[in-house]
Amino acid sequence: DSNFFNDKNSITADPTDARYVYAVWDRLALAGGGPTMLARTTDSGLTWEAATVIYDPGVRSQTIGNQVVVLPNGTLVNVFTQIDTGANNANVASIRVIRSTDRGASWSAPIKVADLLAVGARDPATQLPIRDGSIIPEIAVAPNGNVLIVWQDARFSGGTVDGIALSRSTDGGFTWSAPAQVNS
């Protein structure tokens, strides 16, 4: 309804079981907050379960950029940026994941990957900020089950320009390497 705005949807077909497909997105509420929503099919798309909240960061926080990957053992890992209202109403962002070992029926508490310190892009003529994807992480899973997340981050330049940060998990998303710059 008009009290909500569904944003940044992503759909993932389960490569380990063709009956499952997962749709995730954030739902921004006019009253505040933006939980992660999930709808899934368990019968190859013939029917879909009702959308449910799989993570709610609270009324002064939101998620954005949700995306699910499926590990070789069938575990789901959903990445997102969490934006919290910090001191003096400043936004504080971090990359987080939640995990499901039962094909999306239940989810873990969030696991922090890293702070997101993007400054975003600017118009070269006016120096005004432009809308870009600087707050949206991307996730991939390797054939061996390692999980990799990349995002824009200015930590490598002292906060002046974004580089590409990468963090890796070798244990299914429980722990993450320190962000490393992967662009020159």
C-alpha positions in Angstrom: 0.0 0.0 0.0 1.0 3.7 0.0 2.6 3.4 3.4 5.5 1.3 2.0 7.9 1.4 -0.9 9.4 -1.9 -2.2 13.0 -1.3 -3.4 16.1 -3.0 -4.9 14.6 -6.5 -5.6 16.8 -9.5 -6.5 15.8 -13.0 -7.6 18.0 -16.1 -7.1 17.3 -19.5 -8.6 18.7 -22.2 -6.3 21.4 -24.1 -8.2 21.3 -27.0 -5.8 17.5 -27.6 -6.0 15.5 -26.3 -9.0 12.3 -26.3 -6.9 13.5 -23.2 -4.9 13.7 -19.6 -6.1 14.2 -16.7 -3.7 13.1 -13.1 -4.1 14.4 -10.5 -1.7 14.1 -6.7 -1.3 13.9 -4.0 1.2 10.5 -2.4 2.1 10.8 1.2 3.2 8.1 2.4 5.5 6.9 6.0 5.5 6.8 5.9 9.3 10.5 4.8 9.3 12.5 1.6 9.0 13.2 -0.7 6.1 13.2 -4.5 6.8 14.4 -7.2 4.4 11.6 -9.1 2.8 11.6 -12.6 1.2 9.2 -14.5 -0.9 10.1 -17.9 -2.2 8.7 -20.7 -4.4 9.2 -24.3 -3.4 7.6 -25.8 -6.6 9.7 -24.3 -9.4 7.6 -21.1 -9.6 4.1 -22.6 -9.9 3.2 -20.9 -6.6 4.8 -18.4 -4.3 4.7 -18.1 -0.5 3.5 -14.8 1.0 6.3 -12.3 1.5 7.7 -12.3 5.0 10.2 -10.1 7.0 13.4 -12.1 7.4 15.3 -9.3 9.1 14.1 -6.0 10.7 16.8 -3.5 11.7 14.3 -1.3 13.6 12.4 1.9 12.9 15.5 4.1 12.7 17.4 1.8 10.4 16.9 0.2 7.0 18.4 -2.5 4.7 19.2 -2.0 1.1 20.7 -4.0 -1.7 19.6 -7.4 -0.5 20.9 -10.3 -2.6 20.9 -14.1 -1.9 23.5 -16.6 -3.0 23.4 -20.4 -2.4 26.4 -22.2 -1.1 27.2 -25.7 -2.6 25.7 -27.3 0.6 22.4 -25.4 0.1 22.9 -22.8 2.8 21.6 -19.3 1.8 23.6 -16.2 2.4 21.8 -12.8 2.0 24.0 -9.7 1.8 22.7 -6.2 2.4 23.8 -2.7 3.5 22.3 -1.7 6.9 21.9 2.1 7.3 21.5 3.2 10.9 20.8 6.7 12.2 23.9 7.7 14.3 24.9 10.7 16.3 23.5 14.0 15.1 21.2 12.1 12.8 24.1 11.1 10.5 23.7 7.9 8.6 26.1 5.1 9.4 26.3 2.2 7.0 27.7 -1.4 7.3 27.7 -4.5 5.1 26.0 -7.4 6.8 24.8 -10.9 6.0 22.2 -13.3 7.3 22.2 -17.1 6.8 19.6 -19.8 6.3 20.3 -23.5 6.5 16.7 -24.5 5.8 16.2 -22.9 2.4 14.9 -19.6 3.7 12.4 -20.9 6.3 14.4 -19.3 9.1 17.4 -16.9 9.3 20.3 -16.2 11.5 21.0 -12.9 13.3 23.0 -10.5 11.2 26.8 -10.9 10.9 28.8 -7.7 10.2 31.2 -7.9 7.3 32.6 -4.4 7.5 31.7 -0.7 7.8 30.7 0.8 4.4 32.7 4.0 4.0 31.7 5.1 0.4 31.7 8.8 -0.6 30.0 8.2 -3.9 30.6 9.8 -7.3 30.3 13.5 -8.3 29.6 15.3 -11.5 33.0 16.4 -12.8 31.7 19.7 -14.0 29.7 20.8 -11.0 31.2 18.6 -8.2 27.6 17.9 -7.1 27.0 14.3 -5.9 25.2 12.1 -8.3 23.0 9.1 -7.6 25.2 6.0 -7.9 25.3 2.5 -6.5 27.9 3.3 -3.9 25.8 1.8 -1.1 25.0 -1.5 -2.9 27.2 -4.5 -2.2 27.6 -7.4 -4.6 28.0 -11.0 -3.6 29.3 -14.2 -5.3 30.0 -17.7 -4.2 32.9 -19.7 -5.6 32.6 -23.4 -6.5 34.6 -24.3 -3.3 32.0 -22.4 -1.2 34.0 -19.3 -0.5 31.8 -16.2 -0.4 33.1 -12.9 -1.8 31.5 -9.5 -1.3 32.6 -6.3 -3.1 31.5 -2.7 -2.6 32.6 0.9 -3.1 34.7 2.3 -0.2 36.9 5.3 0.4 38.9 3.9 3.3 41.9 3.3 1.0 42.2 7.0 0.0 41.6 8.6 3.4 38.0 9.3 2.6 38.5 11.2 -0.7 37.6 8.7 -3.5 36.0 5.3 -3.6 38.0 2.2 -4.4 36.7 -1.3 -4.8 36.7 -3.2 -1.5 36.6 -7.0 -1.2 36.0 -9.2 1.8 36.1 -13.0 1.7 34.5 -15.7 3.9 35.9 -19.2 3.9 33.5 -20.6 6.5 30.1 -20.0 4.9 29.7 -16.4 5.9 30.4 -16.7 9.7 33.7 -14.7 9.6 35.0 -12.2 7.0 38.5 -11.0 6.0 39.5 -7.4 6.5 38.5 -5.3 3.4 41.2 -5.2 0.8 41.4 -2.8 -2.1 41.2 -4.8 -5.4 41.4 -2.0 -8.0 44.5 0.1 -8.8 
